């Protein structure tokens, strides 16, 4: 019973798990052709020597007259295909070597060299493990017979065959393992490249989603405020021109605010490609809005006609910029929805700085939808949930028991 793991894997597997040998290169084909022709010339030379020895009845002649002399130069020729069909070449060389072995002791020796080369090729490039193992066993037996006819001194022929085959097969096995390691390294490199491309695609998608959220929040809020104020100005233009001018001033302020925030968002995209990372070129980009700008946000909504009360609880303290921006966008989106869907309502904004989390709550008393309500698609609240999820926060929305609507966000803070 054979228990060696490598041999057992080869016998049980039916197919070697080593990668297929690469297609022979032009240099490899030239080398194989040159090797075969060299051995052909050597064998032809000794076949000629054997013929002369026979004609002179030399004492070292062992074979029948011309039985195998014509075959001798053709024994090494299959080696030209030793990389493409290694096992077939081995099984072709073995019987041919046996046919010519008795012609002359030098012919037997060089036939043994051809068998060794064929055995190495089968071990290094063969893809049928059982055929390779069987061929190597047959090669060992043939080498014993060849070295017997070659009359090698001092050692038994079986020992000589083993001493020749073992290093040859060791080199062939190491070459096979090297080729496997190279193939595995290439596969790992390909897998790493695929993972990097997938990560890049995911990063691009996330960045697109982030930009889409920013643009949605900026455009929706400011354009909604501008639309409502422009409509109010149009209605009172004849009856109350002073109030109409105030409304138009609010429209202008909203437009400027929208342009500022859009410049911030787009500036983040072009800060490296257009400015070369020069701080002086981007000095006019103010920071993204945060909790410190809630007063101006609420004031702008009040000018649009929505009474808003802002309450801050707890001790104000610095929070991460991403958390500040997320909290600001929650208030902005909730107030925008109130303006669009609850005309005539009152709203309240509460910011609570707790010990381990920040809570932002926006409520309204309920009202009638305005003309801007038709432009809503529900994307704003979905974007808020995605934004808060980045920071581990949650968003709860829904109607209030006594009427109106509530938007509540909770974001954890590091203690």
N, C-alpha and C positions, 0 to 999 in steps of 0.2 A: 504493500500500500504506500503510495507517494503522499507524504504529508507536507512537503515544502510549500509554503503559501504561494510563492510565485509560480511554481510549476502547477500546483493545484488550480490556481486561478486561470492559467492558460488552458488546462485540460477541461475545466468545467465551463469556462466562459464561452468557448466556441468561437469567439472573436476577440482579438486583442483590443484593449482599451487605449493603446497608444495611438496617437494621431497618424493618419496615413502619411507615408513618406512624400515629400514634395516631388513635383515633376522634375526629372533630371534636367539640369541646366546644360547649356551648350558645352561649358567647360567640363562638366561631369561626363557627358557623352564622349567628348574627345579623349578624356582620360581612360574611360573604359575601352574605347577602341584601341588606344595605344597600348594598354595593358594586354589586351587580347592578342594583338599583333606581335607584341614582344614574346609572349608565351608561345605563340604559334611558331615564331622563328626559332626559338630555343628548342621546342619539341621537334621541328622539322630538321634542325641540325643534328639532334641526337638520333632521329630516325635514319638520317643518312649515315651517321656513324655506325648505327646498328646494322644497316644493310652492308656496309663494307666489312664489318666484323664477321657477318654471316658468310660473306663471300670468301673470307680468309680463314674460316673455321676457327675464329678466336675462341679461347676457353671460357670467356665470360658470356658467351651467347647462350640464351636459355630457351628461346621460342622456336616455333616452326617458321619456315623460311619467310614468306611475305604476308603472313596472315593478317597482321594488324599494322604494318608499317604505313600503309596508305591512310589509315585512320588517325595516326598520331598527330599530324598538324591540325586536324579539325577538332581535337578535344577541347582546346581553350576557346574556340570561337563563340560558344554560347555566352561567354562572359561579357560580350558586348551588351547583352540585355540584362545584366545582373541586377540593375536597379529597378527596372520596370517589371520583370518577372523573376524575382530571386529564387523562389521555391522551384519553379519549373526549370530554371537553369541548373540548380543543384541536382535535381533528379535526372537531368539530361547528361550532366558531367559524370555522375557516378558509374553508370554502366559503361560509358565510353572509356573511362579510366581503367575499369576492370578488363576491358577487351585488349588494351594495349600494354598492360602492366608486365606481361611475361616476355615482351620483346627484348628488353635490355634493362639493366639495373638503373641506368641514368634516366631512361624513359619513365620507369616506375616512380623515381623520385620527383620528376617534374610533373607527372600526372598527379602525384600527391600534393604538389604546390597548387595546381589548378583546383583540386578538391578543397583545399584549405580556403582559397579565395572564394569559391562558391559557397562554402559553409558560412564564412563570415557574412557574405551578402545576404544569405537567407536569414541569418540571425539578426542582422541589422535592419533589413528592409521587408522581411516577410510579414504578411498580414493574416496568414492562416496558422494559428499557433500549433495545432495538432500536426499539420503537415510539416511545419518547421522542426518540431521536436523529433518526429519520426525521421525526417531527412538528416538531422544532426546525428542521430543514433546510427543510421546507415552510413553516414560519412565517416564516423569513428571506425566502424567495421571495415570499410573500404581502405582507410588509411593504414590499418593494421596489415592488411594484405599487401598494399603498395610498399610499405616500408619493409616488409618481409622480402619482397623481390628486390628492393633497393639495397638490401644487406647493410642496413645502418648498424654500426658497431656498439658494443658496451651495454646497451639497454635492451630489454624486451620490446618488441614492436608495439604491444599494447601501451606500455609506459610512454614510449615515444609519441604515439598518437594522442594520448592524454596531455602530455607536455606541450604538444603543438596546438591542440584544440582549445585547451582551457584559456590561455591568454587571448587567443583569437576571439573566442566567444565572450570573454570578459570585455574586450574592447567593443565588440558589437553590441553587447547589452548596455554598456555605458553610453554608446552613441544613441541607442534607442531611448534611454532615459533622458539624455540631453535634449533630444528632439521633443520628447514629451514635455519636459520642463519649459522649453521654448514655446511650445504650443499653448501650454497653460498660462504662461506669462502674457502671451499675446491675447488670450481670451480674457484674462483679468484686466488687461489694459483696455480692451474693447468694451468690457462691461463697465469699467470706470468711466470711459468716455461717454457711453450711453447714459450712465447715471448723471454725469455732469450736464449732458444735454437736457435730460429730463428735469434736473434741478433748475437749469437756466430757463426752460420753458415754464416751469411752475413759478419761478421768480418773475418772469415777464407777465404771466397772467395775474399774479398778485399785484404787481405794480400797476397794471392796467385797471384792475378793480379798484385799487386805492385812488388812482387819478380820477376814475369815473365817479367815485363817491365824493371826492373833493369838488369836482366840477358840478355835480348834481346839487350838493349843499349850497355852494356859492351862487350858482345861477338861479336855482329855485327860489331861495329866500329873497335875494335882492330883486330879481325880476318880479316876483309876486308883490313885494312892497311897492315897487315902482308902478306896477300896473294898477294897484288899488289907489295909490295917491294920484296918479294921472287921471284915473276915472273920477275921483272926487273933485279934482281941480276943474275938470271939464264941466261937471254939473253945477259948480258954484261960480263959474267964471264970470257970469253976468251979474249975479246977485251979490256976491261977496268977493270982489277981486282981490282984496288983501289976503283973505284966507286961501284963495286960489294960488296967489303968488307963494304963500308959505308951502302949499302942497307941492308946487313945482320945484321949489327949493329943496324940499325933501326928496323929490324924484332925482334931482341933480346929485344930492348927497348920496342917495342910494346907488346911483350909477357910478359915482367915483369910488364908493366902497367896493362895488362889484369889480371894477377894473383893478383896484388894488389887490384884492384877493386872487383874482385871476392871474395877475402878474406874479404873485407869490407862487401859485401852483405851477404855472408854465416856467417860471424862473428856475424851479427845482429841476425841470427837465433839461434846460439848456445851460445850466451853470457850468458844466464841464465842456460841452461840445462847442459852445459859442464864445464863452469868456475865457476858456483855458484855465479855469479854476482861479482866476485873478480876483482876490477879495475886493479890490477897488472897483472892479467892474460890476460886482453884485452888492455893493454897499447899500444901494437904495432898496434892497429887498428887506422889508420889515419882517419880523417873526410871524409865524402862523398865529391866528387868534387863539386866545386862551381865556381863562376865567376872569382875568383882569379887564377884559373888554366886554363883559356881560352888560355893564351899565350902558355903554353906547349901543349895544344890540337892542336892549330893552327900550331905550329912548327912541330908536328908529322905528320900532314896532308901535310905540305909543303915537308917534307922528302919523302912522298909517291908520290911526283910529281905534286901536285895540288897547284898552286900559290894562296895564300889566303892573303887578306888584313883585318886586324882587326882594327876597329874604335870604340872608346868609347866616347860617348857624355854625357854631364851633369857632375855633381859632383858625384864621387863615394861615396857611403854611405852603411852602413851595411843594408842588407835585410834578411828576415827570411831564415833559412837554407833550408827549403823546396822549397822556391821560387828560391834560388840560384841553387839548384840541378835541378829543372825543366828547368831553363834557360840554364844551362850547357848541359842538355840532348837535348834540342832543337838544339843547335849549333852542338853537336856531331852527332845527327841523320841526320841533313841537310847536313853537310859536308860528312858524309858517303855515303849518296845518291848521292851527286855530284860526288864523286870518282867512284861510281859504274855505274852511268847512264850518266855522262857527262865528259868522258875522254877528256883531252886536253882543258878544260874550265878554266876560271879564276873565283875565288869566292871572295866574300866580306862578312864580318861579321860586323854588326853594333849593338852596345849595347847602348841604350839611357835611361839614368836615368832621367825620368820626375818627376814632383812634386808629382803626385799621382799614377803613374804606371811605370812599367819597360817594355821596348820594346826591343825585340831581333829579328833581321832580318838577314837572310842569303840568298844571291842571287848568281847566277852563270850566265855565259854568254852562256851556252849551249855547248854541245859536243856530242861525240858518246858513246854509251853504252859499257862498258867493259865486260869481261867475268864474273865478279862478279855480274852483273845485274841479271842474271838468278836466283840468290838465294833470291831475294826480294819477299816478300809476302804482302806488304802493312801494316803489323802489326805495324811497327815503328811509322808511322804518327798517327794511331789510338791510340797507347799507349801514344803518346804525348798529344793528345786531352784529354784523360782521366786524365793524370797527371796534365795538366793545369786546368782542370775543378775543381779539388780539391781546388785550390787556387783562383777560380773565374776567371781564365784567358781564353783567346781565342786563337785559332790558325787558320791562313789563309794561304792556300797553292795554288799554281797554276802557270801556265806559265806567263812569262813577255811579254809585248807587243812587245819588240824588240828582243825577243829570250831569251832563258834561263829559269830559274825557280826561284821562290821566296818562302821562308818560313818565315812567320812573326808571332811572338807570342807577346801578350800583357797581362801583369799580373798586377792587381791592387796592390798598396802599401798603407799602412796606412800612413797618413800624420802626 
